[in-house]
Amino acid sequence: MYYEVKLMAEEVKLDLLDLKLMYPNSMLLDYIYRKEPMSKFFGGIYDKMHPVKYRGDRGILKDILMKYNKSIDAQSMVFENIESIENEKIKFVITGQQSGLFTGHMYTIYKTFSAINYAKKYSTDDVKLIPLFWNASEDHDIEEVDNIWVLNKNNDVEQIKFDSSALLGKSLENVLIEHSKLDSLINKMKNSLTETEFTDSIFEKLSGILKKSEKWGEFFSRTLSYLMGQWGLIILEPKILRPHLKDYFTAVLSNPIKYNTIFQKTTNRLTDLGYKPKMHKKENVVGLFYIDEELNRLTITLKENGIYELSDGKSFTREEILNEVQAHPEQFSTNAIFRPLAQDLMIPTHVFVGGPSEIGYHIQIKDLYKEFDLTQPNIVFRMGATVIEKHINKIIEKYKFSITELRDLNRLSTKLVTNENEQKLQGYFSNISETLDRMNIELNDYNKELGSRVQYRKKSIMKELKNIEKMYIKYVKNDNQLLTNQLTKTRAYLFPSDIPQERMFNIFQYLNKYSLNLLDCMRNLMSKDQPGKHVVLKCWMF
């Protein structure tokens, strides 16, 4: 087992997985590899950062972040970073995600490590970077965050799911926690996993964090801060910024058609270039939601008569809704298009770390930045990772296949069986082929028509022999239960339900097995390669 982290000062060569296979998204890949037409359309390169101006109030930002991070019991390194914010050289590397159950899927952890590592990588004498995580707790899509999957003690993929039917459509930031339900899920996860010497301490700590938390967003922040605060990660929820975004909200409400037209024009250009942008916007739908007293997050639509109508039927005049945003800015939250702009108005963002969808969103909103006198930050793809445990690595080395071949298990098993068994029939096939060739020569000397008939028949005979070989391989594969079992097991660990591990499993599955020290190893390994790569993590080697 893995107990102790050895810091890796020496050069470490990591195995990498092909981004084209792991993230088949043409906008993303063309951006990462600087291919045309994306490089001309969006520009930017990872190893040459452009300066980003900031016109917000550092003093206000410092106070907001200090208050919030104290409320979630952040660690001392976090407060050291917050204390430095008023220094003009300080800027941020920001990433974020919705408030997933128990931190959600593994890619949230990898996003966080990316922000932490990129802050160190991209800091210079003139720009000192610190990492910040945007806990998108205002989101109302509960079905994206109410579940995780673990590989249980029987090597079955098991879902841990919160019953969220009563929360559909609600902004999660102020949803009160049902402690008994979440506690039962913690116990369910604990009992699903193989018990280790770390099990009790890991899950007692998680239960302790839950007891201190009152709201869904807070529980996520407390948990992530506990795991990542040792590296100075600052966390925020967008609700703490809203009182200072009144002017921005007013602008978005006042000119929705103007801003949506700019956004749609950029989106249309991308479509004309052959890309498939994911975000689309109706011209009269405002880029803000209204959060009502019952926490429903409601769409705002500007009607032809100038009335602002909510998706529940309630309406405001222009004057009424502008007064409402001044009196109660906490009732308004941004959609995916206008969220990055709100972020960069309040925070001196130097680098934004995004996943495949977020990179696409930033490409689509590039022309909105100048409308708000903002510089779009440097956009860098997050690191991806696949954890390979020692017993799984032995199977991969035994059969000598690439990890991504597991996506098609039938094809892989056929290939491996063929490689091992095809020589058994090749001697017979060669003898038959050589016999037919000799017959062809002898008969051809006697009669050319007889020779050509032999040559013709040889093709059909060899074709039938090939079919026999396929049948033989099929039977051998069916009989080779060991190979099938080992490949199936490996696939369950690396591509559960044919989905990359990072989009299914949760970090506590691994912390239960290897202790909190695993986080240090992961962060160190992920810092050894270039930004935006998908690395294979074998922490048992170090």
N, C-alpha and C positions, 0 to 999 in steps of 0.2 A: 504494500500500500504506500501511498504518497503522503508523507508527513511533513517534510521540511523543504522549504524553498531555498535553492542555491541561486543567488543572483548570477545572471549569465553575462559576465563582462566580455567573454570571448565571442567571436563571430559564430552565430548559429544559422545554419542553413535549414530553412523550413520547407516542407512539401507544400505546394500550392495547388489549389483546384482551379480549373479553367473557368474564368468569369463568364464566358459565353455559355457554358453549360449550367452554371449555377444561377445566373441572372439573365435569362434570354429576353432582354429588353433593348431594342435598337437605339432608343434615345439615350439610355444610360451608357451603353457600350460605345456608341459614337462619341459621347462626351468624355468618357474615361480615356479612350484611345485617340482622342483628338482627330477623328475622321471627318471628312467632308460629307455632307454639308454642315454638320453640327459645329465644327471648329470655327467656321466662318460666321455662323449664326450667333453662337454664344461666346466663343473665345475662352480665354483663361487657361492656365496650366498650373499643375499642383506645385511645381518647384519654383514658381515665381509669383509671389503673392502681391496683389495690388493693394495700395493703401485704401483704407476705409474711413471716411470722415464720420464724426459723431457730434451731434448738436444737443444731446440730452443733458440732464443734470446728474452728475456723478454723485453728489451728496445725497440726493433723494434716493438714487438707486442703491447706494450703500446702506442707507437706513432701512429700506424695504427688505433687502436681502438679509441684513443682520437680524431683523425681527423674525422673519420667516424661518431662517435656519436655526435660530435659537429655539423656536417653537417645535422643531422636529428633533431636537437634541443632536445637532450636527457635531462633528468632531473638531478638534482644535485647529487642524490644518485648514479647514473650511473658513474659520474666522480669520485666520492669518491672510487668506486670499481676499476676503471681504474687506478687511482693514486697508488693503492696498488700492482699492478701486478709485480713490480720488486722484491717484497718480495718473497723469495723462498718458503715460506709456502703457498702462494696463488696458488690455482688450480681452475679448472672450472667444473661446472656441465653444460653440453651442451645438448641442444635439438634443433630441427629445423623443417622446413617445407617449401614447395614451397610458393611463394608469392601469396596467395589466395586473391580474391576480397574482400575488406573490412575486411581483416584478415582471410577470408575463413570460414571453418566449425568450430564448437565449440571445436572439439578435439585439434585444434591448441592452443586455450586458455588453455585447460587442460594440454597440454604438457608444456606450459609456466609456469603455476602454479606449475607443478611438479618440474621443474628445480629450481624455486624459493624456494619451500619448501624443496626439497632434499638438496639444498645447506646448509640450516640451520641444517637439520637433520644429515647429514653426516660429518659436520665440527667437528674437534677435536682440541686439543691443538697444534698438529703438522701440521694439514692440515686445512687451512681456505678456504672454498669454496665460489665461487661467480657464479651467473647464467649468461649464455650466450645463445642467440638465433641465430642460423645459418639460415639466410634468404636465402633459396636456389633459388635465383632469376635467376641463370644461366640456370635453367631447361627450356626445350623447349616444354613441353607438356601443351600448353595453355588451352586445353579442361579440364584439371584437376583443373584449378584455375580461370576460367573466369565466374563462376556462384556460386550463393548461393541460398538457399531456405529460405523462411520465412513463418510463419503461419499468414495469413493476418487477417484483422478485421472481415472477414466472416468465420474464422476458416477453410479456404482452404489453402492447401500447394501451395505457389506461387513461381515461379522461378524468380530470378533477374539475368539476363544474359547479359554479354558484348559481342558484336558482334566481335569475334576474328578471323574471317576467314582470314584476311590479315596477321595474326601473326603465322599461323601454321608452326611449325618447327623452329621458331626463339627463340633464347635465350632472356628471358624477361628482363634481368638486365639493358639493355640500350634502351629498347623500350620506345619511347617518348609517354607520356600520351596524349590521346585525351580528353582534359578537358571537353568539352561540352558533350561528350558521357557518361563519368563517372558521371558528375554532374546530368545528366538526370536519371541515375540509382539511385543516392542518393535520388533524389526527388521521384522516383518510389517506393523505399523502404519506404520512409517516408510516402507517401500517402497510401501505402498498410497496414500500421500498425495503430492500434487504437491510436488516439492522446491523449497524456498525458501532464502533466505540465512539463515533461522533454524533450518532443519531439523536440521543437525548438532549445534548447541549444545543445542537442546531435548531431543533424544533421547539425547545423551551424558549430560546431567544426569540424565535419568530412569534410564538404565542405571547411573549412579553411585549413585543412591539405592537401587536394587535391590541392588547389591553390598554396601552397608552393612547391609542388612536381613536378618534371619534368619527372621522369621515373617511370615505373611500380614498380620495386623493391624498389625504394626510398619511394614511396607512402605507400607500405606495412610496411616498417621499421618505417616510421614516425608515422603511425597509431598505430602499436604495442607498440612503445616506449611511446607514449602518454598514452596508457592504462596501461602499466606495468612498466614504468620507476620509479615509486615511490618506487618499491622494488629493485631498483638497477640493473635491467636487462640490460645487454650489448647486443647490436645487431651488427651483421656484415653481409655483403654480400661477397661471396667468391671471387669476382673480386678484392677486395682490397688486397688479399693475394697473388695473382698470380705472381707479380713481384719478390716475395721472394721464389718461388717454382720452379725455373728454373732447379735446379739439380734433383728434384723429377720428374718433367715432362720428363727430359732427360732420367732418368732411366726407366720410364714406356715405353717411346718410343723405347728405345734401346733393351728391353728384353720382348716384349709382350707375346711371346709364353711361356717363362719361367714362368711368373707370372700367366698367364691364366691356365697353366697346374697345378700349385699349387692350384689355386682356384677350378678348375674342380675336382681335386683329392678329396678335402674336400667335395665338393658337391656330388660326387659319393658315398662317405662314408655315408653321410646323407641319400641318397637314399637307400643304402643297409640296413640301419637301419630302413627303413620303413617310412621315412619322405618324404615330397614333397617340396623341396626347390624351391623358386620362381625365383631366379636369375640363368640364364644359360649364358654361354659365349662361343662364337666361338674362337677357339684357336688363330686365326690370327687377331682378332679385337682388336685394341689398346684400353686401358682403359681411353683414353682421347677423347674429341671432339675438333674439330677445328671450331672456330666461325669466319665466313667470314665478309666482309665489310657490308653486308646486314643483319647481325645478325643471319644468318642461322647456326644452330649447327649441324655440319657434322660429321658423323662417319669416323674414320680412319682405314683402313685395310692394313695390311702388306701382299703384294702379294709374290708369290713364287720367283719372280725375284728380291726381295729386295726393290721394289718400294712401297712407302706409298701412297695409293689411297684414296681420299676423296669420300664421297657418291655422290658428284655432278660431279664426273669424273676427277677433277683436281688431279695431282699427284706430289709427291716430291721424290727425291732420299733421301737416309739416311742422307747424309751430308746436304742437303737442309733443311730437316725438323728439324734437330738438330740445325742448324743455325737459323731457324725461331723461335724455342722456346727460344733461347737465346736473339734474337732481339725483339721478340713480345710475351712474355709469356701471355699477356692479351688475346691472340687469342685462348688459350687452356683452356679447362675446364674438370674436372674429371667426369667419370660416377659414377653410384651408388656404384660400387665395390671399386673404388680407392678414392672416396671422403672422407671417414672416416680417411684414412691414411694421406691425405693432411691436414685434420683438426688437427690431433694429432702430425704432424710434426711442425705445427705452434703454437699450443695452448697446454698448460699443462692441458690436459683433465683428470680429475680424475673419473668422472661419465658421461656416455652417457645415456640420457633418450630417449627411442625409443617407437614407436608404434609397432603393431604386425608385420608388414612387415620389419621394421628396425631391430627389434630383430633378425629376421631370417637372414637378410643380414649380421649382425655382427657375427652370428654363422658361416656363410659360409666363411667369410674372415679371420677367426681367425689365419690361418696358414700363411697369408701374412704379418702379423705384424713383425714377427722375420726377414723376408727378408729385412726389412727396419730399423732394429735395434730399433724397437718400442715395448712398452708394451701396449697391448690392454687395454683400460680403463674398469672400472667396468660398466657393462651393466644392467640397471634397467628399467623395464617396466613403462610406464607413468601411471598416474592416469586417470581413465575414470570417467565420471559423467553423471547423468541424472537429469535435473532440473524438479522438481515437484512444480507447483504453487498451491496455497491454494484451488482453486475451483476444481482442478484436484484431489488433495489429498482427498477431501470430497467424490468424487465418488469412489475412491479406498477403503476408509474406509467403505462406505455404503455397498458395495457388497463383501468386504473382499476377494480380489484376489491378487495374486502376480503380480508385474509389468511385468515380462517377459511372463506371460500368454497372454498378449495382442498381442504377435506375431502371435497367431492363434485365431482370433476373433470369428470365428464360433464355435470352440471347447470351448472357454471360455463362450460364451453366452449360449451354450447348457448346460454346467456344472452348470451355475448359475440358469438357468430356472429349470433344473432338481432338484437341491438342494431345490428350493423353492416350487416345485409343485409335486414331486414324491410321497409325502405322501397322496395326494388327491386320488390316485388310489390304494394305498397299502392296504387299508381296504377291498376293493372289491376283490383284488387278494388273500388276506389272507383267506377270507371267501370261495372263490372257491377252493383254495388249501386244506383247512381243510375239506370241504365237500367231495372232491375227496378222501382224506385220509380215512374218515369215511366209505365211500362207499367201498373202497378197503378192509377195515377190515371186513365189514359185508359180502361182496360177497366172500371174500377169505375163510371165515369159511364155506360158502355153497359150493363153487367150486373154486379151486385154479386157474383154467384157467380164470374164470371171473375176479378174483382179479388181475391177471397179466395184463389182457386187460385194466382194469381201470388204473393201474399204467403206462402202456405204453401210453394210451391216455392222461394221465395227462401231460406228458412231452411235447406233441405237443400243448396241450391247453395252458400251461404256456408259451411256446415259442410264441404262437400267441398273448397272453396277453402282452408279452414284446414288440412285434411289435406295438400293440395298444398304449402302453405307449410312445413309440418313436414317433408315429404319433401325440399323444396328446401334447408332449413336443414341437414338431415342430410347431404345430398350435399356441400354447401358445407363443412360441418365436416370431413367425411372428406377433402376435397381440400385443406383448409387445414392442411398439415403443419407450417408454421412456428408457428402458434398452438398446435397440439397439443404440439409439441416444447418450446416455451417454458413452457407450463403444467406439463407433466410434469417438466421440470427444476426449476421453482420449487417444486413440490410435494415433490420429492425432498429439497430443502434444508430445507423448513419443516415438512412432515408426512411424513417417510419411512415407508413401509409404513403410511400412514394413522395414524401415531402422532405426537403433538406432539414436535417436535425435542428438547425438553428431556428427554424420556423415552427417547431413542434415542442421541443423539450424545455424544461425550466431549470434554472441554475441550482435549485435546492436538491434536485436529483443527484447532482454531482457533489455538492457540498456535503450531503449526507454520507457519501462514500469516501471522500478524500479530505474533508475538513476545509475550513476557511482559507487555509494556506494555498489552496488551489487557485484562488483569485490572483494571488501575487505571481504565480507561475504563468497564468494566462496572460496577464498584463505584460509581463516581461517578454514572453514569446511574441506577442502581437506587436511589440515595439521593434522587433528585429527585422521586419520587412517594410516595404514601401506602403504608403497609404493606399487604401482601396483594394488591397489584395484579399483573397480568401485563403486563410492559412489552415494547415492541419496541426492541431494541438496534441502533443504527446507528452504531457507533463510528467508521466512516470519515468521518462528518460533523464530527468534532471533532479 
